[in-house]
Amino acid sequence: MPPADAAMRCANFEERRDRAMALFAEKGFGQVSMRELAAHVGLTAGSLYHHFPSKQDLLYDLIEELYEELQATLELGRRAVARGTSALSSLIEAHWQLHAERPLQWRLAQRDFCCLSEEQQARLATVRKRYEVGLLRLIAPQPKLPEEMLEATAHVVATLLNQLPGRFKALTEAQGLALIEKLLEGGIERILR
């Protein structure tokens, strides 16, 4: 296949995937049949099954992509530390940006995670835990807490970073970033240091 055809096929797939995500976000994963999904993205049901064995696999793919993006935000925090600047500020800004760029994926991850199989949920839980541990190591490199308390703290900090940008839509970006940083800095300082 010539490179131009491959690029067009990839672009069509991404466009269809985005349409599927929009339908899930609008109606709810459980309210969309595979037949309706196929029609919405402009494929036959058989063609859709060629790309994804099930509707659940498509949902998993969409949520996993968001979790991978969360993992990638840690690199921004590492670069900030290497420059001698605040990892927390960089991480907050990256999460804010991720909310702006992927609002539908956030909605799916929050609302429809429970629609995934137990195995899929467990795989994503492993990815999230790795992200949480990496996050905590960046913002509190030498905490003095027992391991179970560190894990709980990492989970809470990650949840706040993942939830707050979507809750502060009425604020300007600068106001939202400053407020999130103050909230997290105060809590982290009192708990971890």
C-alpha positions as CSV (number, residue, x, y, z in Angstrom):
1,M,0.0,0.0,0.0
2,P,1.4,3.4,-0.9
3,P,2.2,5.7,2.0
4,A,-0.6,8.2,1.1
5,D,-3.1,5.4,1.2
6,A,-1.9,4.2,4.6
7,A,-2.0,7.7,5.9
8,M,-5.6,8.1,4.6
9,R,-6.6,4.8,6.1
10,C,-5.1,5.8,9.5
11,A,-6.9,9.2,9.4
12,N,-10.2,7.6,8.6
13,F,-9.8,5.2,11.5
14,E,-8.9,8.0,13.9
15,E,-11.9,10.0,12.7
16,R,-14.2,7.0,13.2
17,R,-12.7,6.3,16.6
18,D,-13.4,10.0,17.6
19,R,-17.0,9.6,16.4
20,A,-17.4,6.5,18.4
21,M,-16.0,8.3,21.5
22,A,-18.5,11.1,21.0
23,L,-21.4,8.7,20.8
24,F,-20.3,6.9,23.9
25,A,-19.9,10.2,25.7
26,E,-23.2,11.5,24.6
27,K,-25.4,8.5,25.2
28,G,-23.4,6.4,27.6
29,F,-21.6,3.3,26.8
30,G,-24.3,0.9,27.9
31,Q,-26.9,2.7,25.8
32,V,-25.1,2.2,22.5
33,S,-25.5,-1.1,20.6
34,M,-22.7,-2.4,18.3
35,R,-25.1,-1.9,15.3
36,E,-25.8,1.7,16.2
37,L,-22.1,2.3,16.8
38,A,-21.2,0.9,13.4
39,A,-23.8,3.0,11.6
40,H,-22.7,6.1,13.5
41,V,-19.1,5.7,12.4
42,G,-20.0,4.8,8.8
43,L,-19.1,1.1,8.9
44,T,-20.9,-2.2,8.8
45,A,-21.1,-4.1,12.0
46,G,-18.7,-6.8,10.5
47,S,-16.2,-4.1,9.5
48,L,-16.3,-2.7,13.0
49,Y,-15.7,-6.1,14.5
50,H,-12.7,-6.3,12.3
51,H,-11.1,-3.4,14.1
52,F,-12.4,-4.2,17.6
53,P,-13.7,-7.6,18.7
54,S,-16.2,-5.9,21.0
55,K,-17.6,-2.5,22.0
56,Q,-15.9,-3.1,25.3
57,D,-12.5,-3.4,23.6
58,L,-13.1,-0.1,21.9
59,L,-13.9,1.6,25.2
60,Y,-10.9,0.0,26.8
61,D,-8.7,1.4,24.0
62,L,-10.1,4.9,24.5
63,I,-9.5,4.8,28.3
64,E,-6.1,3.2,28.0
65,E,-5.0,5.9,25.7
66,L,-5.9,8.5,28.3
67,Y,-4.0,6.6,31.0
68,E,-1.0,6.4,28.7
69,E,-1.2,10.2,28.3
70,L,-1.3,10.6,32.1
71,Q,1.8,8.4,32.3
72,A,3.5,10.7,29.7
73,T,2.8,13.8,31.9
74,L,5.4,12.4,34.4
75,E,8.1,13.1,31.8
76,L,7.2,16.8,31.9
77,G,7.6,16.7,35.7
78,R,11.0,15.0,35.4
79,R,12.1,17.7,32.9
80,A,11.0,20.4,35.4
81,V,13.0,18.8,38.2
82,A,16.0,18.6,35.9
83,R,15.7,22.4,35.2
84,G,15.3,23.1,38.9
85,T,11.7,24.2,38.6
86,S,8.6,22.9,40.3
87,A,7.5,19.4,39.2
88,L,4.0,20.1,40.7
89,S,3.5,23.2,38.6
90,S,4.4,21.4,35.4
91,L,2.2,18.4,36.3
92,I,-0.8,20.6,37.1
93,E,-0.4,22.5,33.8
94,A,-0.1,19.1,31.9
95,H,-3.3,17.8,33.5
96,W,-5.1,21.1,32.7
97,Q,-4.0,20.8,29.1
98,L,-5.1,17.1,28.9
99,H,-8.5,18.0,30.2
100,A,-8.8,20.7,27.5
101,E,-7.6,18.4,24.7
102,R,-9.5,15.2,25.7
103,P,-12.7,16.0,27.5
104,L,-14.7,13.1,26.1
105,Q,-12.0,10.6,27.2
106,W,-12.1,12.0,30.7
107,R,-15.9,11.6,30.7
108,L,-15.6,8.0,29.5
109,A,-12.9,7.1,32.0
110,Q,-14.9,8.5,34.9
111,R,-18.3,7.3,34.0
112,D,-17.9,4.1,32.0
113,F,-14.8,2.5,33.5
114,C,-17.1,0.1,35.4
115,C,-18.4,-1.2,32.0
116,L,-15.0,-2.8,31.3
117,S,-14.3,-6.4,32.1
118,E,-12.6,-7.2,35.4
119,E,-9.4,-8.1,33.5
120,Q,-9.5,-4.7,31.6
121,Q,-10.1,-2.8,34.8
122,A,-7.2,-4.7,36.5
123,R,-4.8,-3.8,33.6
124,L,-5.8,-0.2,33.8
125,A,-5.5,-0.2,37.6
126,T,-1.9,-1.4,37.2
127,V,-1.2,1.5,34.7
128,R,-2.8,4.0,37.1
129,K,-0.9,2.7,40.1
130,R,2.4,3.1,38.2
131,Y,1.4,6.6,37.3
132,E,0.5,7.4,40.9
133,V,3.8,6.1,42.2
134,G,5.7,8.1,39.6
135,L,3.7,11.2,40.4
136,L,4.4,11.0,44.1
137,R,8.1,10.4,43.6
138,L,8.2,13.6,41.6
139,I,6.4,15.9,44.0
140,A,7.6,14.3,47.3
141,P,10.9,12.5,46.5
142,Q,11.7,11.7,50.2
143,P,8.4,11.3,52.1
144,K,8.5,10.0,55.6
145,L,5.4,7.9,55.7
146,P,4.7,4.1,55.8
147,E,4.2,2.5,52.3
148,E,0.4,2.1,52.6
149,M,0.0,5.7,53.6
150,L,2.2,6.7,50.6
151,E,0.0,4.7,48.2
152,A,-3.2,6.3,49.6
153,T,-1.6,9.7,49.3
154,A,-0.5,9.1,45.8
155,H,-4.0,8.0,44.9
156,V,-5.6,11.1,46.4
157,V,-3.1,13.5,44.7
158,A,-3.6,11.8,41.4
159,T,-7.4,11.9,41.8
160,L,-7.3,15.6,42.5
161,L,-5.0,16.3,39.6
162,N,-7.4,14.3,37.4
163,Q,-10.6,15.8,38.6
164,L,-9.9,19.5,39.5
165,P,-9.3,20.9,36.0
166,G,-12.7,19.7,34.9
167,R,-14.3,21.3,37.9
168,F,-12.8,24.7,37.4
169,K,-14.1,25.5,33.9
170,A,-15.6,28.8,35.1
171,L,-12.1,30.0,36.0
172,T,-9.5,31.3,33.6
173,E,-6.6,28.9,33.0
174,A,-4.3,31.0,35.1
175,Q,-6.8,31.2,38.0
176,G,-7.4,27.4,37.8
177,L,-3.8,26.5,37.7
178,A,-3.0,28.8,40.7
179,L,-5.9,27.4,42.7
180,I,-5.0,23.8,42.1
181,E,-1.4,24.4,42.9
182,K,-2.3,26.1,46.2
183,L,-4.7,23.3,47.1
184,L,-2.2,20.5,46.4
185,E,0.9,22.3,47.7
186,G,-0.7,22.9,51.1
187,G,-2.0,19.4,51.4
188,I,1.2,17.7,50.3
189,E,3.4,19.9,52.5
190,R,1.4,19.0,55.6
191,I,1.1,15.3,54.9
192,L,4.4,14.3,53.3
193,R,7.1,16.6,54.5
